[in-house]
């Protein structure tokens, strides 16, 4: 039996969309989301963004988040190394 990795888009959505509180706890465990940057609210998204230029990759946007101080930002999971 083959086990799919957690960074597989389908696995990620199935695992975390059923209980977003688990995802919230996971994200808030990262150093970037400590203190005033702690995430208070998130929403799991599913839009596919087409590339703006030929030979660029498609992007699947995963999470819309808001910090406790009201900052809104997007979190995208990468399954392979990316420049930038």
C-alpha positions in Angstrom: 0.0 0.0 0.0 1.4 3.4 -1.0 1.0 6.3 1.5 0.6 9.7 0.0 2.6 12.6 1.5 0.9 15.3 3.6 2.0 17.9 1.1 -0.1 16.3 -1.6 -2.9 18.8 -2.2 -5.7 16.3 -1.8 -4.3 14.8 1.4 -3.7 18.2 2.8 -7.3 19.4 2.2 -8.8 16.1 3.4 -6.7 16.1 6.6 -7.2 19.8 7.6 -10.5 20.8 6.1 -12.4 18.4 8.5 -10.9 20.1 11.6 -9.3 23.5 10.8 -8.4 23.9 14.5 -5.7 21.3 14.0 -4.3 23.3 11.1 -4.5 26.5 13.2 -2.5 24.8 16.0 0.1 23.5 13.6 0.6 26.9 11.9 0.8 28.7 15.2 3.6 26.3 16.3 5.9 27.9 13.7 8.2 30.7 14.9 6.9 33.2 12.3 3.4 33.1 13.9 4.3 33.8 17.5 3.3 36.8 19.6 1.3 39.4 17.8 1.6 37.5 14.5 -0.3 34.5 16.0 -3.1 33.4 13.7 -6.6 33.9 15.1 -8.6 32.9 12.0 -8.1 30.9 8.9 -10.0 29.7 5.9 -9.0 26.9 3.6 -9.3 27.9 -0.1 -9.2 26.0 -3.3 -8.7 28.4 -6.2 -6.3 27.4 -9.0 -4.3 30.5 -10.1 -3.2 30.2 -13.7 0.4 31.4 -14.5 0.8 35.0 -15.7 3.6 34.0 -18.1 4.3 31.0 -20.3 6.4 28.4 -18.6 5.4 29.5 -15.1 3.7 27.0 -12.9 0.1 26.9 -11.8 -0.5 27.8 -8.2 -3.0 26.3 -5.8 -3.7 28.8 -3.0 -4.2 26.9 0.3 -5.0 29.2 3.2 -6.2 32.7 3.9 -5.3 33.8 7.5 -5.7 36.7 9.9 -3.4 37.5 12.8 -4.5 38.6 16.2 -3.5 42.2 15.3 -5.7 42.1 12.2 -3.1 41.4 9.5 -4.5 39.4 6.6 -2.2 37.2 4.6 -2.1 34.1 2.4 -0.2 30.9 3.1 0.8 28.7 0.3 2.4 25.3 0.8 5.2 24.3 -1.5 5.8 20.7 -2.3 9.1 21.3 -4.0 11.9 23.9 -3.7 11.0 27.3 -5.2 13.0 30.4 -6.0 12.0 33.6 -4.3 
